[in-house]
Amino acid sequence: MAGAGLRAAARRWLPCRGHGGPRASSSTPSCPGCGPPGPGAHCPSAPRSAPAPAPAGGAEVSAHLWARYQDMRRLVHDLLPPEVCSLLNPAAIYANNEISLRDVEVYGFDYDYTLAQYADALHPEIFTAARDILIEHYKYPEGIRKYDYDPSFAIRGLHYDIQKSLLMKIDAFHYVQLGTAYRGLQPVPDEEVIDLYGGTQHIPLYQMSGFYGKGPSIKQFMDIFSLPEMALLSCVVDHFLGHGLEFDQAHLYKDVTDAIRDVHVKGLMYQWIERDMEKYILRGDETFAVLSRLVAHGKQLFLITNSPFSFVDKGMRHMVGPDWRQLFDVVIVQADKPSFFTDRRKPFRKLDEKGSLHWDRITSLEKGKIYRQGNLYDFLRLTEWRGPRVLYFGDHLYSDLATYQDAESQQVLAAWVKERQELRCITKALFNAQFGSIFRTFHNPTYFSRRLVRFSDLYMASLSCLLNYRVDFTFYPRRTPLQHEAPLWMDQLCTGCMKTPFLSDMAHIR
């Protein structure tokens, strides 16, 4: 089945909308350890300090270095002005693989955060309920009740080191992005992070999370529902540390995750949504438009969700209408993903209108019927849906610088390093003050970004983005330059390998 990663929400991967100018506001947070952001690196109209006088005998070299430095500043701003962040289009679909919708005959959907998109107002409810469960059922300190949900704290794709109580952002090559490691609600100094991992920022593969985001000591938070979980985890750790209370990191992590799980298992979240669907469910009309359009073009649809039928039925009736099941060829609830994709031992069972289970053996998946659990192997065998014909939508994924010895050169280098750090702080704060962008560390893609590319063919802000494309549209991934394919890239310009004589010699070829 062709995978389609859905719901990299616009509010989370386009958080810099509205920042129209290049200047950071006076309230722009600074990164740990680097002080408040400076204006020089990102504002072309900001005053520029004059270079210090050159030492005797080094005037020519010093002037050359300062000129190169100022040229690079201007070039960086011209190539990547801060306004570029607001150019991203939340209505577009982004391709990791070539996908022709003309060839897709079968569309599959998850329910939560795919067909049903929930308002951010749901997250404080989950946080508060799980926090109260910790206090009332797990006997955690009453002082935890003072914490409220902060929607601006965490982002998707972060990793949590259970034994170190460390929430952090990791790039695609398993390196911790310095300045994005938090214990509780407090940033951890870069030196301490490096010391914690044996003098390096790199985390060995055996410690990393496995195929489904879980490892022996490190867990990755992938989906939207994990945002209140990360917030609660950080708040509880913050309380214990702030009050000097001893605790076992593994027990605390398990208790918090169990409390979050209880909110779902006990049906609390379902109750809130069913009580006020207008408040919590977004874009219902657009969901109906997408499904109706696909059916009108002869496409087959199926639904595979972990949610119970009664909850799905009420939500689909709200968004689509009482006859929503007629749009789907197969409906599977309480599928127990991700084990649905790996465990062949769980058979399908049929449900009646009241939700009662039937005992008869399932030999076919009929339109209009409701099935529970099952597994991918039987699903493919019974439907005979294969390969590129099928597209499934879901929300969960799985300085080297030459050293110059004279003092003037050291000043140029120090100015560059300081300005780079300031620019990094400003850029990170545009997305999220603590962790920055979901998709990038300073220069590498994040681990989350790598998994997104690995497991999904397309990703988008919401299902409604499909309405902006024809049903026979072909998506092509952007050609990403390899390191040797950008002859005028920054490091080559800086190292001087693109000499002016070479450029003038080759000018006649153009």
GIHUVEN-V531946 format. One record per helix or strand of 2 or more residues. SS is the DSSP state (hx for helix, st for strand). FROM is the first residue (numbers start at 0). TO is the last residue. If there is no record, write none. Layout:
SS & FROM & TO
SS & FROM & TO
//
This chain:
st & 1 & 4
hx & 9 & 12
hx & 58 & 78
hx & 81 & 86
st & 92 & 94
st & 98 & 99
hx & 100 & 102
st & 105 & 108
st & 115 & 117
hx & 120 & 135
hx & 141 & 145
st & 158 & 160
st & 165 & 170
st & 174 & 182
st & 185 & 186
hx & 189 & 195
hx & 204 & 206
st & 217 & 219
hx & 225 & 241
hx & 248 & 264
hx & 267 & 274
hx & 276 & 279
st & 280 & 281
hx & 283 & 295
st & 299 & 303
hx & 308 & 318
hx & 323 & 326
st & 329 & 332
hx & 338 & 340
st & 347 & 350
st & 369 & 372
hx & 375 & 382
hx & 386 & 388
st & 389 & 393
hx & 406 & 430
st & 444 & 445
hx & 446 & 454
st & 457 & 459
hx & 462 & 467
st & 473 & 474
hx & 482 & 484
hx & 489 & 494
hx & 499 & 508
//
